[in-house]
């Protein structure tokens, strides 16, 4: 776990734009879930989708 964490931090520090996008998508996902009346008919689906993409981005950065 420690190795993956260090690799992820190293990758994010070298690629700040990727880091920004991953964290932006995670924030959008949380925002959809918190503001469900404004998100349309499927806010939890959209929120979980954005959070999943964010988590996949973190996992991808940990493997680099």
PyMOL Python script that loads the backbone (N, CA, C, O; Angstrom):
from pymol import cmd

cmd.read_pdbstr("""\
ATOM      1  N   UNK A   1       0.824  -1.188   0.000  1.00  0.00           N
ATOM      2  CA  UNK A   1       0.000   0.000   0.000  1.00  0.00           C
ATOM      3  C   UNK A   1       0.872   1.256   0.000  1.00  0.00           C
ATOM      4  O   UNK A   1       0.572   2.224  -0.700  1.00  0.00           O
ATOM      5  N   UNK A   2       1.923   1.240   0.766  1.00  0.00           N
ATOM      6  CA  UNK A   2       2.819   2.403   0.856  1.00  0.00           C
ATOM      7  C   UNK A   2       3.483   2.702  -0.486  1.00  0.00           C
ATOM      8  O   UNK A   2       3.646   3.864  -0.858  1.00  0.00           O
ATOM      9  N   UNK A   3       3.869   1.643  -1.216  1.00  0.00           N
ATOM     10  CA  UNK A   3       4.491   1.846  -2.534  1.00  0.00           C
ATOM     11  C   UNK A   3       3.520   2.515  -3.500  1.00  0.00           C
ATOM     12  O   UNK A   3       3.881   3.454  -4.209  1.00  0.00           O
ATOM     13  N   UNK A   4       2.292   2.023  -3.520  1.00  0.00           N
ATOM     14  CA  UNK A   4       1.288   2.593  -4.421  1.00  0.00           C
ATOM     15  C   UNK A   4       1.020   4.048  -4.083  1.00  0.00           C
ATOM     16  O   UNK A   4       0.874   4.883  -4.976  1.00  0.00           O
ATOM     17  N   UNK A   5       0.956   4.350  -2.805  1.00  0.00           N
ATOM     18  CA  UNK A   5       0.704   5.723  -2.370  1.00  0.00           C
ATOM     19  C   UNK A   5       1.837   6.644  -2.829  1.00  0.00           C
ATOM     20  O   UNK A   5       1.587   7.742  -3.327  1.00  0.00           O
ATOM     21  N   UNK A   6       3.065   6.200  -2.661  1.00  0.00           N
ATOM     22  CA  UNK A   6       4.211   7.013  -3.076  1.00  0.00           C
ATOM     23  C   UNK A   6       4.247   7.194  -4.586  1.00  0.00           C
ATOM     24  O   UNK A   6       4.548   8.284  -5.073  1.00  0.00           O
ATOM     25  N   UNK A   7       3.943   6.131  -5.332  1.00  0.00           N
ATOM     26  CA  UNK A   7       3.915   6.250  -6.797  1.00  0.00           C
ATOM     27  C   UNK A   7       2.821   7.201  -7.248  1.00  0.00           C
ATOM     28  O   UNK A   7       3.018   7.987  -8.174  1.00  0.00           O
ATOM     29  N   UNK A   8       1.654   7.131  -6.587  1.00  0.00           N
ATOM     30  CA  UNK A   8       0.548   8.006  -6.931  1.00  0.00           C
ATOM     31  C   UNK A   8       0.920   9.461  -6.671  1.00  0.00           C
ATOM     32  O   UNK A   8       0.668  10.322  -7.514  1.00  0.00           O
ATOM     33  N   UNK A   9       1.513   9.746  -5.519  1.00  0.00           N
ATOM     34  CA  UNK A   9       1.925  11.112  -5.212  1.00  0.00           C
ATOM     35  C   UNK A   9       2.976  11.608  -6.200  1.00  0.00           C
ATOM     36  O   UNK A   9       2.940  12.764  -6.621  1.00  0.00           O
ATOM     37  N   UNK A  10       3.896  10.748  -6.562  1.00  0.00           N
ATOM     38  CA  UNK A  10       4.939  11.131  -7.521  1.00  0.00           C
ATOM     39  C   UNK A  10       4.322  11.441  -8.885  1.00  0.00           C
ATOM     40  O   UNK A  10       4.693  12.425  -9.525  1.00  0.00           O
ATOM     41  N   UNK A  11       3.378  10.601  -9.331  1.00  0.00           N
ATOM     42  CA  UNK A  11       2.740  10.827 -10.625  1.00  0.00           C
ATOM     43  C   UNK A  11       1.917  12.107 -10.616  1.00  0.00           C
ATOM     44  O   UNK A  11       1.974  12.895 -11.560  1.00  0.00           O
ATOM     45  N   UNK A  12       1.150  12.314  -9.547  1.00  0.00           N
ATOM     46  CA  UNK A  12       0.329  13.523  -9.464  1.00  0.00           C
ATOM     47  C   UNK A  12       1.194  14.779  -9.407  1.00  0.00           C
ATOM     48  O   UNK A  12       0.821  15.809  -9.968  1.00  0.00           O
ATOM     49  N   UNK A  13       2.333  14.709  -8.744  1.00  0.00           N
ATOM     50  CA  UNK A  13       3.191  15.893  -8.669  1.00  0.00           C
ATOM     51  C   UNK A  13       3.825  16.209 -10.017  1.00  0.00           C
ATOM     52  O   UNK A  13       4.089  17.373 -10.317  1.00  0.00           O
ATOM     53  N   UNK A  14       4.072  15.193 -10.831  1.00  0.00           N
ATOM     54  CA  UNK A  14       4.644  15.417 -12.165  1.00  0.00           C
ATOM     55  C   UNK A  14       3.582  15.799 -13.191  1.00  0.00           C
ATOM     56  O   UNK A  14       3.909  16.407 -14.210  1.00  0.00           O
ATOM     57  N   UNK A  15       2.333  15.459 -12.949  1.00  0.00           N
ATOM     58  CA  UNK A  15       1.228  15.717 -13.884  1.00  0.00           C
ATOM     59  C   UNK A  15       0.090  16.445 -13.176  1.00  0.00           C
ATOM     60  O   UNK A  15      -0.943  15.841 -12.886  1.00  0.00           O
ATOM     61  N   UNK A  16       0.266  17.730 -12.896  1.00  0.00           N
ATOM     62  CA  UNK A  16      -0.769  18.441 -12.137  1.00  0.00           C
ATOM     63  C   UNK A  16      -2.102  18.565 -12.879  1.00  0.00           C
ATOM     64  O   UNK A  16      -3.152  18.636 -12.241  1.00  0.00           O
ATOM     65  N   UNK A  17      -2.080  18.591 -14.197  1.00  0.00           N
ATOM     66  CA  UNK A  17      -3.350  18.703 -14.915  1.00  0.00           C
ATOM     67  C   UNK A  17      -4.170  17.420 -14.777  1.00  0.00           C
ATOM     68  O   UNK A  17      -5.390  17.482 -14.631  1.00  0.00           O
ATOM     69  N   UNK A  18      -3.516  16.267 -14.822  1.00  0.00           N
ATOM     70  CA  UNK A  18      -4.230  15.003 -14.607  1.00  0.00           C
ATOM     71  C   UNK A  18      -4.792  14.961 -13.189  1.00  0.00           C
ATOM     72  O   UNK A  18      -5.930  14.543 -12.975  1.00  0.00           O
ATOM     73  N   UNK A  19      -3.996  15.391 -12.236  1.00  0.00           N
ATOM     74  CA  UNK A  19      -4.446  15.437 -10.848  1.00  0.00           C
ATOM     75  C   UNK A  19      -5.667  16.342 -10.704  1.00  0.00           C
ATOM     76  O   UNK A  19      -6.622  16.007 -10.003  1.00  0.00           O
ATOM     77  N   UNK A  20      -5.623  17.477 -11.368  1.00  0.00           N
ATOM     78  CA  UNK A  20      -6.755  18.407 -11.303  1.00  0.00           C
ATOM     79  C   UNK A  20      -8.019  17.769 -11.850  1.00  0.00           C
ATOM     80  O   UNK A  20      -9.085  17.881 -11.243  1.00  0.00           O
ATOM     81  N   UNK A  21      -7.911  17.107 -12.983  1.00  0.00           N
ATOM     82  CA  UNK A  21      -9.099  16.488 -13.588  1.00  0.00           C
ATOM     83  C   UNK A  21      -9.662  15.373 -12.724  1.00  0.00           C
ATOM     84  O   UNK A  21     -10.876  15.263 -12.555  1.00  0.00           O
ATOM     85  N   UNK A  22      -8.779  14.547 -12.177  1.00  0.00           N
ATOM     86  CA  UNK A  22      -9.243  13.433 -11.344  1.00  0.00           C
ATOM     87  C   UNK A  22      -9.990  13.961 -10.123  1.00  0.00           C
ATOM     88  O   UNK A  22     -11.056  13.453  -9.777  1.00  0.00           O
ATOM     89  N   UNK A  23      -9.441  14.960  -9.483  1.00  0.00           N
ATOM     90  CA  UNK A  23     -10.077  15.489  -8.285  1.00  0.00           C
ATOM     91  C   UNK A  23     -11.309  16.329  -8.622  1.00  0.00           C
ATOM     92  O   UNK A  23     -12.261  16.366  -7.843  1.00  0.00           O
ATOM     93  N   UNK A  24     -11.300  16.994  -9.756  1.00  0.00           N
ATOM     94  CA  UNK A  24     -12.485  17.727 -10.213  1.00  0.00           C
ATOM     95  C   UNK A  24     -13.651  16.770 -10.446  1.00  0.00           C
ATOM     96  O   UNK A  24     -14.773  17.044 -10.020  1.00  0.00           O
ATOM     97  N   UNK A  25     -13.391  15.643 -11.122  1.00  0.00           N
ATOM     98  CA  UNK A  25     -14.449  14.667 -11.386  1.00  0.00           C
ATOM     99  C   UNK A  25     -14.990  14.069 -10.091  1.00  0.00           C
ATOM    100  O   UNK A  25     -16.192  13.832  -9.967  1.00  0.00           O
ATOM    101  N   UNK A  26     -14.108  13.827  -9.135  1.00  0.00           N
ATOM    102  CA  UNK A  26     -14.572  13.337  -7.838  1.00  0.00           C
ATOM    103  C   UNK A  26     -15.468  14.350  -7.153  1.00  0.00           C
ATOM    104  O   UNK A  26     -16.485  13.985  -6.563  1.00  0.00           O
ATOM    105  N   UNK A  27     -15.099  15.620  -7.227  1.00  0.00           N
ATOM    106  CA  UNK A  27     -15.922  16.679  -6.640  1.00  0.00           C
ATOM    107  C   UNK A  27     -17.267  16.821  -7.318  1.00  0.00           C
ATOM    108  O   UNK A  27     -18.279  17.059  -6.659  1.00  0.00           O
ATOM    109  N   UNK A  28     -17.283  16.676  -8.633  1.00  0.00           N
ATOM    110  CA  UNK A  28     -18.553  16.729  -9.362  1.00  0.00           C
ATOM    111  C   UNK A  28     -19.455  15.576  -8.926  1.00  0.00           C
ATOM    112  O   UNK A  28     -20.660  15.756  -8.752  1.00  0.00           O
ATOM    113  N   UNK A  29     -18.871  14.397  -8.751  1.00  0.00           N
ATOM    114  CA  UNK A  29     -19.650  13.240  -8.304  1.00  0.00           C
ATOM    115  C   UNK A  29     -20.255  13.457  -6.932  1.00  0.00           C
ATOM    116  O   UNK A  29     -21.430  13.160  -6.715  1.00  0.00           O
ATOM    117  N   UNK A  30     -19.462  13.972  -6.005  1.00  0.00           N
ATOM    118  CA  UNK A  30     -19.971  14.258  -4.669  1.00  0.00           C
ATOM    119  C   UNK A  30     -21.042  15.347  -4.745  1.00  0.00           C
ATOM    120  O   UNK A  30     -22.049  15.283  -4.040  1.00  0.00           O
ATOM    121  N   UNK A  31     -20.821  16.338  -5.595  1.00  0.00           N
ATOM    122  CA  UNK A  31     -21.806  17.407  -5.756  1.00  0.00           C
ATOM    123  C   UNK A  31     -23.131  16.898  -6.281  1.00  0.00           C
ATOM    124  O   UNK A  31     -24.186  17.325  -5.814  1.00  0.00           O
ATOM    125  N   UNK A  32     -23.093  15.988  -7.250  1.00  0.00           N
ATOM    126  CA  UNK A  32     -24.334  15.404  -7.761  1.00  0.00           C
ATOM    127  C   UNK A  32     -25.101  14.689  -6.656  1.00  0.00           C
ATOM    128  O   UNK A  32     -26.321  14.820  -6.554  1.00  0.00           O
ATOM    129  N   UNK A  33     -24.388  13.940  -5.836  1.00  0.00           N
ATOM    130  CA  UNK A  33     -25.060  13.189  -4.784  1.00  0.00           C
ATOM    131  C   UNK A  33     -25.636  14.126  -3.718  1.00  0.00           C
ATOM    132  O   UNK A  33     -26.728  13.881  -3.205  1.00  0.00           O
ATOM    133  N   UNK A  34     -24.913  15.191  -3.385  1.00  0.00           N
ATOM    134  CA  UNK A  34     -25.384  16.113  -2.344  1.00  0.00           C
ATOM    135  C   UNK A  34     -26.529  17.006  -2.811  1.00  0.00           C
ATOM    136  O   UNK A  34     -27.379  17.397  -2.011  1.00  0.00           O
ATOM    137  N   UNK A  35     -26.554  17.329  -4.097  1.00  0.00           N
ATOM    138  CA  UNK A  35     -27.589  18.241  -4.610  1.00  0.00           C
ATOM    139  C   UNK A  35     -28.551  17.486  -5.511  1.00  0.00           C
ATOM    140  O   UNK A  35     -28.867  17.949  -6.607  1.00  0.00           O
ATOM    141  N   UNK A  36     -29.010  16.349  -5.068  1.00  0.00           N
ATOM    142  CA  UNK A  36     -29.812  15.463  -5.904  1.00  0.00           C
ATOM    143  C   UNK A  36     -31.029  16.106  -6.546  1.00  0.00           C
ATOM    144  O   UNK A  36     -31.387  15.684  -7.645  1.00  0.00           O
ATOM    145  N   UNK A  37     -31.695  17.087  -5.957  1.00  0.00           N
ATOM    146  CA  UNK A  37     -32.870  17.644  -6.657  1.00  0.00           C
ATOM    147  C   UNK A  37     -32.496  18.385  -7.946  1.00  0.00           C
ATOM    148  O   UNK A  37     -33.323  18.503  -8.850  1.00  0.00           O
ATOM    149  N   UNK A  38     -31.283  18.872  -8.037  1.00  0.00           N
ATOM    150  CA  UNK A  38     -30.865  19.647  -9.209  1.00  0.00           C
ATOM    151  C   UNK A  38     -30.266  18.792 -10.313  1.00  0.00           C
ATOM    152  O   UNK A  38     -30.058  19.287 -11.420  1.00  0.00           O
ATOM    153  N   UNK A  39     -29.986  17.533 -10.045  1.00  0.00           N
ATOM    154  CA  UNK A  39     -29.234  16.706 -10.980  1.00  0.00           C
ATOM    155  C   UNK A  39     -30.096  15.946 -11.969  1.00  0.00           C
ATOM    156  O   UNK A  39     -29.565  15.176 -12.769  1.00  0.00           O
ATOM    157  N   UNK A  40     -31.378  16.131 -11.943  1.00  0.00           N
ATOM    158  CA  UNK A  40     -32.231  15.426 -12.889  1.00  0.00           C
ATOM    159  C   UNK A  40     -32.774  14.140 -12.317  1.00  0.00           C
ATOM    160  O   UNK A  40     -32.949  13.999 -11.106  1.00  0.00           O
ATOM    161  N   UNK A  41     -33.039  13.202 -13.210  1.00  0.00           N
ATOM    162  CA  UNK A  41     -33.745  11.995 -12.790  1.00  0.00           C
ATOM    163  C   UNK A  41     -32.860  10.931 -12.151  1.00  0.00           C
ATOM    164  O   UNK A  41     -33.379  10.063 -11.448  1.00  0.00           O
ATOM    165  N   UNK A  42     -31.559  10.961 -12.363  1.00  0.00           N
ATOM    166  CA  UNK A  42     -30.682   9.907 -11.835  1.00  0.00           C
ATOM    167  C   UNK A  42     -29.434  10.494 -11.181  1.00  0.00           C
ATOM    168  O   UNK A  42     -28.327  10.262 -11.668  1.00  0.00           O
ATOM    169  N   UNK A  43     -29.582  11.241 -10.101  1.00  0.00           N
ATOM    170  CA  UNK A  43     -28.407  11.894  -9.508  1.00  0.00           C
ATOM    171  C   UNK A  43     -27.415  10.919  -8.894  1.00  0.00           C
ATOM    172  O   UNK A  43     -26.208  11.147  -8.964  1.00  0.00           O
ATOM    173  N   UNK A  44     -27.900   9.838  -8.295  1.00  0.00           N
ATOM    174  CA  UNK A  44     -26.975   8.895  -7.667  1.00  0.00           C
ATOM    175  C   UNK A  44     -26.171   8.160  -8.728  1.00  0.00           C
ATOM    176  O   UNK A  44     -24.977   7.923  -8.547  1.00  0.00           O
ATOM    177  N   UNK A  45     -26.809   7.801  -9.824  1.00  0.00           N
ATOM    178  CA  UNK A  45     -26.076   7.155 -10.920  1.00  0.00           C
ATOM    179  C   UNK A  45     -24.973   8.057 -11.445  1.00  0.00           C
ATOM    180  O   UNK A  45     -23.836   7.621 -11.626  1.00  0.00           O
ATOM    181  N   UNK A  46     -25.316   9.327 -11.690  1.00  0.00           N
ATOM    182  CA  UNK A  46     -24.303  10.262 -12.192  1.00  0.00           C
ATOM    183  C   UNK A  46     -23.205  10.485 -11.163  1.00  0.00           C
ATOM    184  O   UNK A  46     -22.024  10.521 -11.507  1.00  0.00           O
ATOM    185  N   UNK A  47     -23.591  10.632  -9.911  1.00  0.00           N
ATOM    186  CA  UNK A  47     -22.599  10.834  -8.860  1.00  0.00           C
ATOM    187  C   UNK A  47     -21.655   9.663  -8.729  1.00  0.00           C
ATOM    188  O   UNK A  47     -20.441   9.842  -8.639  1.00  0.00           O
ATOM    189  N   UNK A  48     -22.210   8.461  -8.719  1.00  0.00           N
ATOM    190  CA  UNK A  48     -21.376   7.261  -8.613  1.00  0.00           C
ATOM    191  C   UNK A  48     -20.504   7.104  -9.861  1.00  0.00           C
ATOM    192  O   UNK A  48     -19.362   6.655  -9.759  1.00  0.00           O
ATOM    193  N   UNK A  49     -21.014   7.459 -11.014  1.00  0.00           N
ATOM    194  CA  UNK A  49     -20.223   7.367 -12.248  1.00  0.00           C
ATOM    195  C   UNK A  49     -19.014   8.293 -12.184  1.00  0.00           C
ATOM    196  O   UNK A  49     -17.902   7.879 -12.512  1.00  0.00           O
ATOM    197  N   UNK A  50     -19.219   9.546 -11.765  1.00  0.00           N
ATOM    198  CA  UNK A  50     -18.102  10.484 -11.673  1.00  0.00           C
ATOM    199  C   UNK A  50     -17.101  10.062 -10.607  1.00  0.00           C
ATOM    200  O   UNK A  50     -15.893  10.161 -10.818  1.00  0.00           O
ATOM    201  N   UNK A  51     -17.586   9.598  -9.476  1.00  0.00           N
ATOM    202  CA  UNK A  51     -16.686   9.140  -8.415  1.00  0.00           C
ATOM    203  C   UNK A  51     -15.910   7.911  -8.863  1.00  0.00           C
ATOM    204  O   UNK A  51     -14.731   7.778  -8.534  1.00  0.00           O
ATOM    205  N   UNK A  52     -16.547   7.010  -9.607  1.00  0.00           N
ATOM    206  CA  UNK A  52     -15.857   5.829 -10.125  1.00  0.00           C
ATOM    207  C   UNK A  52     -14.736   6.216 -11.078  1.00  0.00           C
ATOM    208  O   UNK A  52     -13.644   5.651 -11.017  1.00  0.00           O
ATOM    209  N   UNK A  53     -14.998   7.169 -11.951  1.00  0.00           N
ATOM    210  CA  UNK A  53     -13.947   7.638 -12.867  1.00  0.00           C
ATOM    211  C   UNK A  53     -12.792   8.254 -12.072  1.00  0.00           C
ATOM    212  O   UNK A  53     -11.626   8.054 -12.410  1.00  0.00           O
ATOM    213  N   UNK A  54     -13.116   8.990 -11.033  1.00  0.00           N
ATOM    214  CA  UNK A  54     -12.082   9.579 -10.192  1.00  0.00           C
ATOM    215  C   UNK A  54     -11.243   8.510  -9.492  1.00  0.00           C
ATOM    216  O   UNK A  54     -10.018   8.612  -9.439  1.00  0.00           O
ATOM    217  N   UNK A  55     -11.899   7.501  -8.963  1.00  0.00           N
ATOM    218  CA  UNK A  55     -11.168   6.413  -8.295  1.00  0.00           C
ATOM    219  C   UNK A  55     -10.311   5.652  -9.296  1.00  0.00           C
ATOM    220  O   UNK A  55      -9.177   5.289  -8.985  1.00  0.00           O
ATOM    221  N   UNK A  56     -10.834   5.407 -10.490  1.00  0.00           N
ATOM    222  CA  UNK A  56     -10.032   4.741 -11.518  1.00  0.00           C
ATOM    223  C   UNK A  56      -8.816   5.579 -11.892  1.00  0.00           C
ATOM    224  O   UNK A  56      -7.743   5.034 -12.149  1.00  0.00           O
ATOM    225  N   UNK A  57      -8.975   6.889 -11.923  1.00  0.00           N
ATOM    226  CA  UNK A  57      -7.830   7.758 -12.175  1.00  0.00           C
ATOM    227  C   UNK A  57      -6.779   7.649 -11.091  1.00  0.00           C
ATOM    228  O   UNK A  57      -5.583   7.660 -11.379  1.00  0.00           O
ATOM    229  N   UNK A  58      -7.215   7.545  -9.848  1.00  0.00           N
ATOM    230  CA  UNK A  58      -6.263   7.359  -8.753  1.00  0.00           C
ATOM    231  C   UNK A  58      -5.548   6.005  -8.863  1.00  0.00           C
ATOM    232  O   UNK A  58      -4.340   5.914  -8.646  1.00  0.00           O
ATOM    233  N   UNK A  59      -6.297   4.976  -9.196  1.00  0.00           N
ATOM    234  CA  UNK A  59      -5.679   3.658  -9.341  1.00  0.00           C
ATOM    235  C   UNK A  59      -4.694   3.632 -10.499  1.00  0.00           C
ATOM    236  O   UNK A  59      -3.633   3.014 -10.404  1.00  0.00           O
ATOM    237  N   UNK A  60      -5.040   4.299 -11.584  1.00  0.00           N
ATOM    238  CA  UNK A  60      -4.134   4.348 -12.729  1.00  0.00           C
ATOM    239  C   UNK A  60      -2.858   5.094 -12.359  1.00  0.00           C
ATOM    240  O   UNK A  60      -1.764   4.675 -12.736  1.00  0.00           O
ATOM    241  N   UNK A  61      -2.991   6.189 -11.628  1.00  0.00           N
ATOM    242  CA  UNK A  61      -1.805   6.947 -11.201  1.00  0.00           C
ATOM    243  C   UNK A  61      -0.948   6.114 -10.256  1.00  0.00           C
ATOM    244  O   UNK A  61       0.276   6.252 -10.256  1.00  0.00           O
ATOM    245  N   UNK A  62      -1.563   5.257  -9.457  1.00  0.00           N
ATOM    246  CA  UNK A  62      -0.795   4.431  -8.527  1.00  0.00           C
ATOM    247  C   UNK A  62       0.008   3.366  -9.245  1.00  0.00           C
ATOM    248  O   UNK A  62       0.989   2.865  -8.696  1.00  0.00           O
ATOM    249  N   UNK A  63      -0.380   3.008 -10.458  1.00  0.00           N
ATOM    250  CA  UNK A  63       0.362   1.984 -11.192  1.00  0.00           C
ATOM    251  C   UNK A  63       1.481   2.581 -12.044  1.00  0.00           C
ATOM    252  O   UNK A  63       2.301   1.843 -12.591  1.00  0.00           O
ATOM    253  N   UNK A  64       1.522   3.868 -12.158  1.00  0.00           N
ATOM    254  CA  UNK A  64       2.547   4.506 -13.010  1.00  0.00           C
ATOM    255  C   UNK A  64       3.862   4.677 -12.281  1.00  0.00           C
ATOM    256  O   UNK A  64       4.822   5.194 -12.853  1.00  0.00           O
TER     257      UNK A  64
END
""", "prot")
cmd.dss("prot")
cmd.show_as("cartoon", "prot")
cmd.util.cbc("prot")
cmd.orient("prot")
